[in-house]
Amino acid sequence: MKLPVSFLRAYFYCSVLPYMLAQGIVRGSDLSARGTRLHKAYLELSVKASKLVEAGLDPTDAVNSTLSDIINLLKELNSPNPVSEARILADFRTRVGFAGFPVKCEVELESDLLIGRVDLIEGYTPIEVKTGRISRGDIFQVVAYTLLMDIEPEKVAIDYIPRGRVWINVTRELVDLVKKTIPKVAETIVEPKIPERKKMCRTCSYRAECSLLFPR
């Protein structure tokens, strides 16, 4: 079994979460309904606007030209305020710019050990899209994608909507840390250990399943 890159992010949230994901006990996405539609609409906006920029249009004009399509998409996704949410995405996309071209979304990547689907690749830069707060797991996830690419980029990025784009230098030390984490995640899938109770467990959306699997 090839290890999904998203399991590395899950591992830093909770060491037994990769096991529950691998067994199908819990779902792989922790996005809210709002997060899901913003994520999908942002990817759509990014690809459409980038093609217009490549054709010679000013980046701001290119982003604004996609607004009607993005509003309609958000309506289909049951947004309570599609115009406002589309504007948030357009303002964010204009602010962060494009790291390179072409822009591709939901790109499937794999190696002998890992498999993953990166949200965006702008030129040679993999970019993950998030709507929550920055975490160590997010960093490990996006850096892990570089292990699956033909050309290893010097930098990767995470787009935290609506806060901003976080750039991460792909250092040898960071890559080595990611590589060392892979066997740990693989091990916990085979032999999960009872996790230590933490404050975050009280509000964890997986606490019911975890309590059944790992009773104290």
ZAMARGU-4260 file (C-alpha; in steps of 0.2 Angstrom, whole numbers, plus 5000, padded with zeros to 4 digits):
<rodrens>
0) 5000/5000/5000 | 5006/5017/4995 | 5005/5030/5009 | 4993/5045/5005 | 5003/5061/5008
5) 4987/5068/5018 | 4991/5054/5031 | 5007/5064/5036 | 4996/5079/5040 | 4984/5068/5049
10) 4998/5061/5059 | 5003/5077/5067 | 4985/5081/5072 | 4984/5064/5081 | 4995/5049/5079
15) 4981/5036/5077 | 4971/5046/5064 | 4981/5038/5050 | 4975/5021/5056 | 4957/5027/5057
20) 4958/5034/5039 | 4966/5019/5032 | 4953/5008/5040 | 4939/5019/5033 | 4933/5022/5051
25) 4933/5041/5048 | 4933/5052/5032 | 4948/5060/5025 | 4942/5078/5024 | 4940/5089/5039
30) 4934/5104/5030 | 4917/5112/5034 | 4904/5115/5021 | 4910/5133/5019 | 4928/5127/5018
35) 4924/5114/5005 | 4915/5126/4993 | 4928/5140/4995 | 4942/5127/4991 | 4933/5120/4976
40) 4929/5138/4969 | 4947/5144/4972 | 4954/5130/4962 | 4942/5134/4948 | 4946/5153/4949
45) 4964/5150/4949 | 4965/5139/4933 | 4953/5150/4923 | 4961/5166/4928 | 4979/5159/4924
50) 4974/5154/4907 | 4968/5172/4904 | 4985/5179/4911 | 4995/5167/4899 | 4985/5174/4885
55) 4991/5192/4889 | 4977/5199/4901 | 4982/5209/4916 | 4981/5197/4932 | 4968/5208/4941
60) 4957/5209/4925 | 4959/5191/4923 | 4953/5187/4940 | 4939/5199/4939 | 4934/5191/4922
65) 4931/5174/4931 | 4919/5182/4944 | 4903/5178/4936 | 4908/5159/4933 | 4914/5158/4951
70) 4898/5166/4958 | 4887/5153/4948 | 4898/5139/4955 | 4896/5145/4973 | 4877/5146/4970
75) 4878/5127/4964 | 4887/5123/4980 | 4873/5131/4990 | 4883/5147/4996 | 4872/5158/5007
80) 4881/5173/4999 | 4890/5169/4983 | 4894/5186/4978 | 4903/5190/4994 | 4912/5174/4994
85) 4917/5176/4976 | 4924/5193/4980 | 4934/5186/4995 | 4942/5173/4983 | 4945/5185/4969
90) 4954/5198/4981 | 4964/5184/4989 | 4969/5177/4972 | 4974/5195/4966 | 4984/5198/4981
95) 4995/5182/4981 | 4998/5182/4962 | 5004/5167/4952 | 5020/5158/4956 | 5022/5152/4938
100) 5013/5145/4923 | 5004/5134/4918 | 4993/5132/4933 | 4985/5115/4936 | 4974/5109/4950
105) 4971/5093/4959 | 4987/5085/4951 | 4989/5066/4955 | 5007/5062/4960 | 5015/5046/4966
110) 5031/5037/4970 | 5036/5020/4976 | 5031/5025/4994 | 5019/5039/4993 | 5003/5045/4983
115) 4995/5061/4984 | 4984/5075/4975 | 4991/5092/4976 | 4979/5106/4976 | 4988/5117/4964
120) 5004/5117/4954 | 5009/5134/4948 | 5024/5132/4936 | 5034/5120/4947 | 5028/5126/4963
125) 5016/5114/4973 | 5003/5124/4983 | 4991/5117/4996 | 4975/5127/4999 | 4968/5128/5017
130) 4955/5138/5026 | 4960/5135/5044 | 4976/5139/5054 | 4994/5135/5050 | 5000/5119/5057
135) 5015/5108/5056 | 5006/5094/5047 | 5001/5106/5033 | 5020/5110/5031 | 5025/5092/5030
140) 5011/5088/5018 | 5016/5101/5005 | 5034/5097/5007 | 5031/5079/5004 | 5024/5083/4987
145) 5041/5088/4982 | 5047/5070/4984 | 5035/5065/4971 | 5040/5078/4958 | 5052/5076/4943
150) 5060/5093/4948 | 5062/5097/4966 | 5057/5115/4969 | 5066/5127/4981 | 5050/5133/4988
155) 5032/5127/4991 | 5017/5137/4997 | 5001/5135/5007 | 4987/5147/5003 | 4977/5151/5019
160) 4961/5159/5013 | 4958/5173/5017 | 4974/5176/5027 | 4988/5175/5014 | 5001/5164/5006
165) 5014/5156/5017 | 5031/5152/5008 | 5041/5137/5014 | 5059/5135/5009 | 5062/5116/5005
170) 5078/5114/5014 | 5088/5097/5015 | 5084/5096/5034 | 5065/5098/5031 | 5065/5085/5018
175) 5074/5073/5029 | 5062/5076/5043 | 5048/5072/5031 | 5057/5056/5025 | 5059/5051/5043
180) 5041/5053/5047 | 5035/5042/5033 | 5039/5025/5041 | 5032/5032/5058 | 5015/5035/5049
185) 5016/5018/5040 | 5020/5009/5057 | 5005/5017/5066 | 4993/5011/5052 | 4999/4993/5056
190) 5001/4994/5075 | 4991/5009/5082 | 4995/5014/5099 | 4983/5021/5112 | 4985/5040/5111
195) 4988/5050/5126 | 4973/5061/5131 | 4975/5079/5127 | 4965/5095/5129 | 4961/5094/5110
200) 4952/5077/5112 | 4937/5086/5120 | 4933/5095/5104 | 4939/5082/5092 | 4927/5077/5079
205) 4933/5059/5079 | 4932/5057/5098 | 4918/5045/5097 | 4926/5033/5085 | 4943/5035/5095
210) 4934/5030/5112 | 4927/5014/5104 | 4944/5009/5097 | 4955/5014/5111 | 4945/5013/5127
215) 4954/5019/5143
</rodrens>
